[in-house]
Amino acid sequence: MSVARRLSLALSLAGLALTSTASAQRRPAPPAREPSAPALEESKDLKAHFGIDMAQRLSRSSDPEDRLRAIARAASSAKRDDAIAFLAPLAEPSSSVRSDGRAMLELVRALARFDDNEKVTRALWGMVSMQSGRTSGSRSDPSPEDPDNAARLEMARGSAALALARSRDPKAVEGLFAAARGGSAGQAAARSALVAFPPATLPPAIASAAAALPT
């Protein structure tokens, strides 16, 4: 075979190789497969469980910032019952966050999302009726140098009262009326909440007392 013929054949083969490579590069990639429904559900469930599990670990930290993150993480959980089970006890007098104004404000915002739950209603009511200032039952004072801590605790009390009034729960409204008429620490907060969200109907006990008044 002559040199010219061999050169012509080599050039032809090179051209075919280039054409094949270009075609392969232009070929669209196959579409990504969508994850199956069971796989999505399993992923969501794992994420929700991990969120509450992490919140529990953060809540045991001595760092107030960690406890704030614990409340926020639990509030964002897709597991409603688990979130309530974690958040509601934090409003109890023995809770590590009870004397922390920042944490209590965060807790009120978290609990208000579940104000149709009886446990949450009791927790919010406990915050309305808590003693003013530092709570003797708490295990620690997370912010001893915070000059605004007492003010934040009062804001948390007022926010809890507003959440109860906004829920329209008959027992919660009746409790707010009782607090507004009494001399407890939550009196002012209860009155403000009832003014902000007046109930459509008066609780039976209040209605009966009003009906008995002379006209």
Secondary structure, 3 states (H helix, E strand, C coil): CCHHHHHHHHHHHHHHHHHHHHHHHHCCCCCCCCCCHHHHHHHHHHHHHHHHHHHHHHHCCCCHHHHHHHHHHHHCCCCHHHHHHHHHHHHCCCCCCCCCHHHHHHHHHHHHHHCCCHHHHHHHHHHHCCCCCCCCCCCCCCCCCCCCHHHHHHHHHHHHHHHHHHHCCHHHHHHHHHHHHCCCCCHHHHHHHHHHCCCCCCCHHHHHHHHHCCC
